Amino acid sequence: MSRKPMMAGNWKMYKTPAETHAFFEAFKPLMANVEHCDIVMCPPFPNLHAAVQETEGSRIAIGGQNLYWGKEGAVTGEVSGHMLQAVGCKFVIIAHSERRQYFGENEADVVRKAQAALEFGLTPIVCVGERLEEREGNRTEQVLGEQIDGGLAPLTGDQFAKIVIAYEPVWAIGTGKTATPELAAAAHRFIRGRVAAKFGEAAAAGVRILYGGSVKPDNVKKLMAEEEIDGALVGGASLDPASFAGVVQY
Ligand code: PEP
């Protein structure tokens, strides 16, 4: 089955609305002829409105970096899928390793957040990945297995068919250490196999699995040459228009 590649940027806690405007002014023309992949950018919440306006009529979709389940309520500091949808988002990142690490997000949150995202028409980009000590302790597959069984397996087949998975080994995020293409592909194969055991071969063959971890214009081509790798979730290199364009145009 052929899966359309996707390149998604994650600005984390960077850029103001004015900087968002400047980014898309430079980035949009660079994407004018890009058709081979889906392009997504996930700015911080205060920039979503500007990002949606800047990208209107283009092939660039906008996503949030997090959401809370429920439509609205007394939950100070949180943002719902309903709000992301209303501002014009199409995607939302769930359980990025920084959220797992600093805010204690766990598999129960993944289920609640993925279901809430889908309820409001957003495509969840669900992050999984092992920490350095887990890889060094030969526990990568155990950790990925637990993340998939706990966070994704509770979804229905229909829900699962709408999600995107991002494999992000935590030791490669923001460190400049990219997983080798072979190592990343092996992890993707494991994830796809685990997904097949729960949702069946067709669902496993159809789900897009992005790689994330220090992806840059100069290493993306080799990663994308791996059949198993369907795109990238990009942090640092998505902050600069030319650099993210270099990743998209691998
Ligand atoms: C990320 O934020 O998901 C990420 C992969 O960051 P970086 O590309 O900077 O490693």
Residues whose N, C-alpha, C, O or C-beta is under 5 A from the ligand:
A	BS01	PEP	N10 A172 I173 G174 T175 G212 G213 S214 V215 L233 V234 G235 G236 A237
